[in-house]
Every structure is written in structure tokens, then in C-alpha cells.
Amino acid sequence: MDSLDQKILNVLRRDARTPYTEIANEVGTSEGTVRNRVERMTEEGVIERFTVATRTGNVKAMIEVSVAVDVDTTAVSERIAEWEEVDFVWQVSGEEDVVLIVDASDTQGVNELITQARELEEVVNTKTRLILNEKRG
């Protein structure tokens, strides 16, 4: 990845639906170059997915999960990532091993996800933080 790839990614992070012609104008290259680079970054896994951010009025939360020392954190993360209301699963350093970003219809939905996480035999502890406000860069 070079600086042009970074500039393209920065535009796409703000709005993944930005037309290639608009990205090209913003970063100072041609539409074909942008198209080729986005396709290459997608094929190489640099761009994992294009997603939608919503303002649904739902309850968003971070559920921090600690797992047992002998657990394959990647395997647990992959299973949790399949849960419907989970937007992101991050493997992190620190006291907790995995952080879930969830978007549930209400606090009961968040509580059900906490319970679901705690019911996994690999999980030894959870901490939850409600997300009160969100700003995009």
C-alpha cells in the first residue's frame, strides 16, 4: 500500500458509496486508477467489506469479553461475529481478549447478547459499556 491507496481508503471510510470519479478528483488521479486500486485492495483483503452505518435509534454497546488462557481467541471471535446484532468483533490486548460492538433494538437485546456470550464455555468474564454518542471522522 502506498499513499494513494491510503487516500482512497480515507475517502471510502467516510462514505463507501462515493463514486470512483469523485474519489479520483479528490485524490488527484483517474477514475480507472481508483477502480483498479479498490479492486486490488479488495482481492488482497485490505478492504474486507463495504458496510452501512445507520442511525436507527437502537442501543449500541461494547461488550468486552475475557476468555480462558488456553482458548483459541480467533475461533471464539469468528463464532461471535456470526451473531445477528454484532457489528464488529475485535481481538484486543489488555484485560479483555475480545470486544464486540453491538447494535440491538433495546437494552433487553443487549442483555441477551451478554447472556449469550457468558453462556460460551470459553468465556470467563464480560464487561459492558453502552455507547452514548458516536462521531464519525
C-alpha positions as CSV (number, residue, x, y, z in Angstrom):
1,M,0.0,0.0,0.0
2,D,1.2,3.4,-0.8
3,S,0.0,7.0,0.0
4,L,-2.5,6.9,-2.9
5,D,-4.1,3.7,-1.5
6,Q,-4.3,5.4,1.9
7,K,-6.0,8.5,0.4
8,I,-8.6,6.3,-1.4
9,L,-9.3,4.3,1.8
10,N,-9.8,7.5,3.7
11,V,-12.5,8.7,1.3
12,L,-14.1,5.2,1.4
13,R,-14.1,5.2,5.2
14,R,-16.2,8.4,5.2
15,D,-18.6,7.1,2.6
16,A,-18.1,3.7,0.9
17,R,-20.7,4.8,-1.8
18,T,-18.5,7.7,-3.0
19,P,-18.3,7.4,-6.8
20,Y,-14.9,6.5,-8.2
21,T,-14.9,9.7,-10.3
22,E,-15.4,11.8,-7.2
23,I,-12.6,9.9,-5.3
24,A,-10.3,10.4,-8.4
25,N,-11.0,14.1,-8.3
26,E,-10.3,14.3,-4.5
27,V,-7.1,12.3,-4.6
28,G,-5.8,13.6,-7.9
29,T,-5.8,10.6,-10.2
30,S,-8.0,8.9,-12.8
31,E,-11.3,7.0,-12.2
32,G,-9.7,3.9,-13.8
33,T,-6.8,4.1,-11.3
34,V,-9.2,4.3,-8.4
35,R,-11.3,1.4,-9.7
36,N,-8.2,-0.8,-10.2
37,R,-6.8,0.0,-6.8
38,V,-10.1,-0.6,-5.0
39,E,-10.4,-4.0,-6.8
40,R,-6.8,-4.9,-5.9
41,M,-7.3,-3.9,-2.2
42,T,-10.5,-5.9,-2.1
43,E,-8.8,-9.0,-3.7
44,E,-5.8,-8.7,-1.3
45,G,-8.1,-8.4,1.8
46,V,-7.1,-4.9,2.6
47,I,-10.7,-3.9,2.1
48,E,-12.6,-6.6,4.0
49,R,-16.2,-5.4,3.3
50,F,-18.3,-2.4,2.5
51,T,-20.8,-1.7,5.2
52,V,-23.7,0.6,6.1
53,A,-23.7,2.8,9.2
54,T,-27.2,3.5,10.4
55,R,-28.9,5.8,13.0
56,T,-31.8,3.5,13.9
57,G,-32.4,4.7,17.5
58,N,-31.1,1.3,18.6
59,V,-29.0,0.7,21.7
60,K,-25.3,0.4,20.8
61,A,-22.8,-1.1,23.2
62,M,-19.3,-2.5,23.7
63,I,-19.3,-5.9,25.2
64,E,-15.8,-6.7,26.4
65,V,-15.1,-10.5,26.8
66,S,-12.4,-12.3,28.6
67,V,-11.7,-15.9,27.7
68,A,-9.7,-18.7,29.4
69,V,-6.0,-18.7,28.8
70,D,-6.0,-21.9,26.8
71,V,-8.7,-20.7,24.4
72,D,-8.4,-20.1,20.7
73,T,-9.5,-16.5,20.7
74,T,-9.8,-16.4,16.9
75,A,-12.2,-19.3,16.8
76,V,-14.4,-17.7,19.5
77,S,-14.3,-14.3,17.7
78,E,-15.4,-16.0,14.4
79,R,-18.4,-17.6,16.1
80,I,-19.5,-14.4,17.8
81,A,-19.1,-12.4,14.6
82,E,-22.0,-14.5,13.2
83,W,-24.4,-13.3,15.8
84,E,-27.0,-11.1,14.1
85,E,-26.7,-7.9,16.2
86,V,-22.9,-7.9,16.3
87,D,-21.4,-5.2,14.0
88,F,-17.7,-5.7,14.8
89,V,-15.6,-8.2,16.7
90,W,-12.1,-7.1,17.7
91,Q,-9.4,-9.2,19.3
92,V,-7.6,-6.8,21.6
93,S,-4.7,-6.6,24.1
94,G,-5.3,-5.8,27.7
95,E,-7.5,-7.2,30.4
96,E,-10.2,-8.4,27.9
97,D,-9.5,-10.5,24.9
98,V,-12.4,-9.7,22.6
99,V,-14.6,-6.6,22.2
100,L,-18.0,-6.7,20.5
101,I,-19.7,-3.7,19.1
102,V,-23.4,-4.4,19.1
103,D,-26.5,-2.7,17.7
104,A,-29.6,-4.0,19.5
105,S,-33.2,-2.8,19.3
106,D,-33.3,-2.2,23.1
107,T,-31.4,-2.8,26.4
108,Q,-33.1,-6.2,26.6
109,G,-31.4,-7.1,23.3
110,V,-28.0,-6.0,24.7
111,N,-28.6,-8.1,27.8
112,E,-29.5,-11.1,25.7
113,L,-26.2,-10.8,23.9
114,I,-24.3,-10.5,27.2
115,T,-26.0,-13.7,28.4
116,Q,-25.3,-15.4,25.1
117,A,-21.6,-14.5,25.5
118,R,-21.5,-15.7,29.1
119,E,-23.0,-19.0,28.1
120,L,-20.0,-19.8,25.9
121,E,-17.8,-22.2,27.9
122,E,-14.6,-20.4,26.9
123,V,-15.8,-17.1,28.4
124,V,-14.8,-16.3,31.9
125,N,-16.0,-12.7,32.2
126,T,-17.7,-9.8,30.4
127,K,-17.9,-6.0,30.8
128,T,-20.4,-3.9,29.0
129,R,-20.4,-0.2,28.1
130,L,-23.4,1.5,26.5
131,I,-22.3,3.8,23.7
132,L,-24.0,7.2,24.4
133,N,-22.8,9.2,21.4
134,E,-20.9,8.5,18.2
135,K,-19.0,10.8,16.0
136,R,-17.5,9.9,12.6
137,G,-14.2,11.1,11.4
